[in-house]
């Protein structure tokens, strides 16, 4: 099963992917994780990415495509994959279609109001990176980390104005991709508003059809 996950920040792609990879027994390939592992491993691609990110530029398509291509060569990706964060552009989508044929592109749909509610409710423990949510996963004591007792923080990019800015960037980037895959009859819209287990069940059912 070769899948691509599309969806706005806060749609729960990562949560669903971590469950779906177990169900389908295929790896979850996140470009964020690929960048981090190449940088950590000190590979040639990692050094390129580190220099690009340090200068504040966006990683060019050619570098991202090369990383994904490398990842596809690993044994666990031979029977399928879930791609998350790639492709982001039409050029990347064209490159992907030259590398692999896809079974489906899953578009997780969530309205702006729900996205803001989900993301603006996130709180984080600065020293450990553990995350909570004021509605869905609150700490035992409001505003305090369960384990360290530290005060929780709200990251700047989880504040409503920053979220709306990220959404505008996402929509501008991704709308052409959604049209690209819809035209090719490969897009499957999934409602991302229910709980993750319901979304996963809906996804499995839709893919089985």
C-alpha positions in Angstrom: 0.0 0.0 0.0 1.6 3.2 -1.2 -0.1 6.2 0.4 0.4 10.0 0.7 -1.1 11.9 3.6 -2.2 15.5 3.0 -3.8 17.7 5.6 -3.5 21.1 7.3 -1.5 21.5 10.6 -3.6 20.1 13.4 -5.5 17.6 11.3 -3.8 14.7 13.2 -1.8 13.3 10.2 1.1 12.2 12.4 -1.3 10.5 15.0 -3.2 8.6 12.3 0.0 7.7 10.4 1.5 6.1 13.5 -1.6 3.9 13.9 -2.0 3.2 10.2 1.6 2.1 9.8 1.1 -0.6 12.4 -2.2 -1.7 10.8 -0.8 -1.9 7.2 2.7 -2.9 8.4 4.4 -0.2 6.3 6.7 2.7 7.4 5.6 6.2 8.1 8.0 8.4 6.1 7.9 12.0 7.4 10.2 14.6 5.6 10.8 16.3 9.0 12.1 13.0 10.4 14.2 12.5 7.3 15.8 15.9 7.6 16.6 15.3 11.3 18.1 11.9 10.8 20.3 13.0 7.8 21.5 16.0 9.9 22.1 13.8 12.9 23.9 11.2 10.8 26.1 13.9 9.2 25.3 12.6 5.7 26.1 14.7 2.6 22.4 15.5 2.2 22.2 16.3 5.9 25.1 18.8 5.7 23.3 20.5 2.7 20.0 20.7 4.6 21.7 22.0 7.8 23.4 24.8 5.8 20.2 25.7 4.0 18.1 25.8 7.2 20.8 27.8 9.0 20.7 30.5 6.3 16.9 30.6 6.8 16.1 29.3 3.3 13.6 26.6 2.3 15.1 23.2 1.4 15.0 23.0 -2.4 12.9 20.3 -4.1 16.0 18.5 -5.5 17.4 17.9 -2.0 14.0 16.7 -0.5 13.5 14.4 -3.5 16.9 12.9 -3.1 16.3 12.2 0.5 12.9 10.5 -0.2 14.5 8.5 -3.0 17.2 7.2 -0.6 14.5 6.3 1.9 12.6 4.2 -0.6 15.7 2.0 -1.1 15.5 0.7 2.5 14.1 -2.8 3.1 11.0 -1.8 5.1 9.7 0.5 2.3 9.6 -2.3 -0.3 6.1 -3.3 0.6 4.7 0.2 0.9 4.8 3.5 2.8 2.9 6.4 4.2 4.4 9.7 3.0 3.8 12.7 5.2 5.1 16.1 4.3 6.0 15.0 0.7 5.1 16.0 -1.9 4.6 19.7 -1.1 4.9 21.0 -4.7 3.8 19.9 -8.1 7.5 19.4 -9.0 7.8 17.0 -6.1 4.6 15.2 -7.1 5.9 14.8 -10.6 9.2 13.4 -9.2 7.3 11.0 -6.9 5.2 9.7 -9.8 8.5 8.9 -11.6 9.7 7.0 -8.6 6.6 5.1 -7.4 3.0 4.5 -8.3 0.6 5.5 -5.5 -2.5 3.6 -4.4 -4.2 6.7 -2.8 -3.6 10.2 -1.6 -5.5 10.8 1.6 -6.7 14.4 2.1 -7.6 14.9 5.8 -10.3 17.6 5.9 -10.7 20.0 8.9 -12.2 23.5 9.0 -10.2 26.5 10.2 -12.2 26.9 13.4 -11.4 23.4 14.5 -7.8 23.7 13.5 -7.3 26.8 15.6 -9.1 25.2 18.6 -6.8 22.1 18.3 -3.5 23.9 17.8 -4.0 26.8 20.2 -4.8 24.4 23.0 -1.4 22.7 22.8 0.9 23.2 25.8 4.5 22.0 26.1 7.0 21.2 28.8 10.1 23.1 27.7 12.7 20.8 29.2 11.3 17.5 28.0 9.3 18.5 24.9 6.2 16.5 26.3 3.0 18.0 24.9 -0.5 18.3 26.3 -3.8 19.7 25.1 -6.0 21.8 27.3 -9.1 20.0 26.0 -8.0 16.6 24.7 -5.0 15.7 26.9 -4.8 18.0 29.9 -2.1 17.7 32.5 -3.2 16.4 36.0 -2.7 20.0 37.4 -3.7 22.8 35.0 -0.6 24.5 33.5 1.9 22.1 35.2 3.9 19.2 33.7 2.9 15.8 35.2 6.4 14.6 35.7 8.8 17.6 36.2 6.3 20.0 37.9 7.5 22.8 35.5 5.1 25.4 34.2 3.9 24.5 30.7 4.3 27.0 27.8 2.4 27.8 24.6 4.8 27.8 21.6 4.6 31.0 19.6 3.6 29.0 16.5 0.6 27.7 18.4 -0.9 31.1 19.0 -4.0 31.9 16.9 -2.5 34.5 14.6 0.5 32.3 13.9 -1.8 29.3 13.2 -3.8 31.4 10.7 -0.6 32.4 9.0 0.6 28.7 8.8 -2.8 27.8 7.4 -2.6 30.4 4.6 0.9 29.1 3.6 -0.4 25.5 3.7 -3.5 26.3 1.6 -1.4 28.2 -1.0 1.1 25.3 -1.2 -1.3 22.4 -1.1 -4.4 23.5 -3.1 -2.6 22.9 -6.4 -1.6 19.4 -5.1 -5.2 18.6 -4.1 -6.3 19.5 -7.6 -3.4 17.6 -9.2 -4.4 14.3 -7.4 -8.1 14.9 -7.8 -7.7 15.2 -11.6 -5.9 11.9 -11.5 -8.7 10.2 -9.5 -6.3 9.4 -6.7 -7.6 11.7 -4.0 -9.6 10.3 -1.0 -11.2 12.9 1.3 -11.4 11.9 5.0 -13.2 13.9 7.7 -10.5 14.6 10.3 -12.9 16.1 12.9 -13.8 12.9 14.9 -11.4 11.2 17.4 -8.3 9.6 15.9 -9.6 6.0 16.3 -12.8 7.0 14.3 -10.7 8.7 11.6 -8.4 5.6 11.4 -11.5 3.3 11.1 -13.0 5.5 8.4 -9.6 5.5 6.5 -9.3 1.7 6.7 -12.9 1.2 5.5 -12.5 3.7 2.6 -9.2 2.0 1.4 -10.8 -1.4 1.5 -13.5 -0.4 -1.0 
